[in-house]
Amino acid sequence: MTDERAPEVPPIGEAEYLLETPLKCSCCQQVISSVFIVRLLRVRVNFVSSLPRRGHVVVCPLCQGILSAELGGMA
């Protein structure tokens, strides 16, 4: 008997967030109900930079396209 389970895809990013309302991904046009958060690390600059050393991007879980979104907290 063969094992027909799909191979596990390693998770991308640091976190997964559920959307309060399902939305259409602007990259793949599919309806998504969650997004992944991926951390950015500045590796190299050739000048003195006032830009942050770290950041985050929001990624579609289906196509892994970078989405336009804001990640912020409410106190």
C-alpha atoms as one frame of an Amber mdcrd trajectory, in Angstrom:
protein
   0.000   0.000   0.000   1.441   3.395  -0.996   1.433   6.504   1.115  -0.384
   9.134  -0.969   0.053  12.067   1.384   1.438  15.201  -0.226   5.007  15.999
   0.782   5.140  18.650   3.457   6.141  22.067   2.198   8.404  23.852   4.652
   6.701  26.924   6.089   7.934  30.269   4.864   8.351  33.269   7.088   8.219
  33.829  10.792   4.480  33.957  11.319   1.120  33.344   9.731  -1.719  35.801
  10.252  -5.404  35.058   9.620  -7.282  37.768   7.759 -10.493  38.935   9.393
 -12.160  38.777   5.968 -10.926  36.684   3.017  -9.406  38.879   0.296  -8.171
  38.496  -3.266  -4.371  38.384  -3.653  -3.192  41.201  -5.926  -0.502  38.921
  -7.409  -2.307  35.642  -8.199  -5.945  36.848  -7.987  -6.859  33.920  -5.678
  -8.947  34.397  -2.533  -6.739  34.080   0.556  -7.664  33.911   4.234  -4.175
  34.249   5.721  -0.775  35.800   4.984   2.806  34.976   5.927   5.251  37.442
   7.466   8.871  37.233   6.303  11.694  39.100   8.020  14.140  41.245   6.060
  17.721  41.658   7.222  19.995  44.315   5.747  23.106  42.537   4.573  25.238
  45.248   3.043  25.269  48.944   2.166  28.064  50.948   0.544  27.276  54.115
   2.490  26.277  55.252   5.953  22.580  54.458   5.991  19.815  55.788   8.174
  17.485  53.064   6.846  16.412  50.373   9.318  18.518  47.221   9.646  15.461
  44.980   9.815  11.991  44.937   8.357   9.124  42.662   7.398   7.183  41.854
   4.234   3.727  40.346   3.914   3.563  37.369   1.527   0.687  35.489  -0.126
   0.606  31.869   1.088  -0.429  30.598  -2.375   1.902  32.357  -4.823   4.443
  33.782  -2.345   4.070  37.203  -3.968   4.855  40.249  -1.839   1.668  42.073
  -0.874   1.149  45.727  -0.104   0.206  45.763   3.570   1.044  47.327   6.903
   2.062  45.386   9.954   1.341  47.387  13.077   0.102  46.891  16.582  -2.636
  48.516  18.561  -1.859  49.360  22.139
